[in-house]
Amino acid sequence: MKTIFEPFRIKMTEPIRITTKGERIKKLEEAHQNVFLIDAEFCTIDLLTDSGTGAMSSRQWAALMMGDESYAGSKSWKKFEATIKDITGAKHVFPTHQGRAAESLLALTQVKEGDVIPNNSHFDTTRANMQFAGALPLDLLTDEGLDPENEAPFKGNMDIDKLKNCIAEYKERIPFCMITVTNNTGGGQPVSMANIKAVKKVLDEHGIPLVMDACRFAENSYFIHEREEGYQDKELIDIAREMFSYVDAATMSLKKDGLANIGGFFICNDDEWAEPFKNALILREGFPTYGGLAGRDLEVISVGLMEALEYDYQVYRHATVEYLLKKLVEKGIPVMRPGGGHAVFLDAKRFMDHIDPLQYPGIALVNALYEEGGIRGVELGSVMFGQIDDEGKEQASPLELVRLAFPRRVYTQSHFDYMIEVIEEVWNKRKTFPGYTIVKQPKLLRHFSCHFEKIK
Ligand code: F0G
């Protein structure tokens, strides 16, 4: 049979509020034209993020009841630690309340003023944490990863020549290099095993540790299974194990491939990294056997990590991305290709080509999708990644994307059919949507809270 269906039945439902266009225009005005500031209740289809928004399985709900809430050395911690060691082979495992807490403690303990941190592409919280510690975060993605139409299979790969040049220029200032799987900010594109190995080899020549941002390691494992020679007969868990075998440490947001609503971890092999991390963890997050999580969260995550590595689940998950992507491509709507692991990325630069990058075509598209159909997406473009140059002038981001992130196991095919209808409607009248200016913004992570105004 050709039909790929959800490999689960639905046991519990959550109502969705159907809103009118008038209501949505008003909500957007009240939110200063920033969809982050709209109440979730008024987002009919909420594709803001795939982070912490997934549905738990019956096995996870059952595990939740087994939570051991002891402060130190709980049974739930033991299970969490064993599961993560099984997948990663790491010597030290530390729970954190989410991914950015792991990043922030890594920055606190291993990064100093003037350091340089290479990555294929930093996620915004990673970038901000490194900058906050006084370091310069650098993105060393391959050029094909920057081309939304290039159909290369591993567009999340780090460019090895760029890495070599970066080391030649900054060697003494690089405490570690990162690699993000899948590459969220570059379209959820995968990193190949060959690339991880090649990065590690270059770093080893200079004694620089490799840290993986492993948020979507299971989706990346599936891509390797499907696209990289030699992996077709392997289990996803073995692919994941191999990926982790090449890294010295990793941060992870368990709100993604942990299939949990909260959680994160830091793992490492080096005792000299573990000790200061542990001390910082106790100060900021909690005792090392719970690290800011409840025992029940640790239980849920232990089950979720293994479910994320189930092949049929990944087949279905990737089929949902492909379904939406294929329909949009058929209608000539510009999208990032090939499909990412957790999202479809609309190419706002081509979609809203009448809007200058510094008038934020991505925001124009995000807001149009909300107004037309109550779909909440997120801009990954000049608002999220724009930089201020030395003369204080705003620089546009190389990519202007709008991410429609898919919560895990939440929406069904008719939700996707509705999205397709809304996106097509916006596409058909795209020239009627204006650009935006920012009228109020904080210094860091401005996209979360800045205020916009439509350019008249
Ligand atoms: N790294 C990557 C690649 C991420 O995508 C995220 C979160 C984080 C780190 C931080 O994890 O949220 O648990 O603190 N990404 C979410 C998103 C927020 O919408 O892409 P966190």
Residues whose N, C-alpha, C, O or C-beta is under 5 A from the ligand:
A	BS01	F0G	L48 T49 D50 S51 Q98 G99 R100 A101 F123 T125 T180 T182 N184 D213 C215 S253 K255 G263
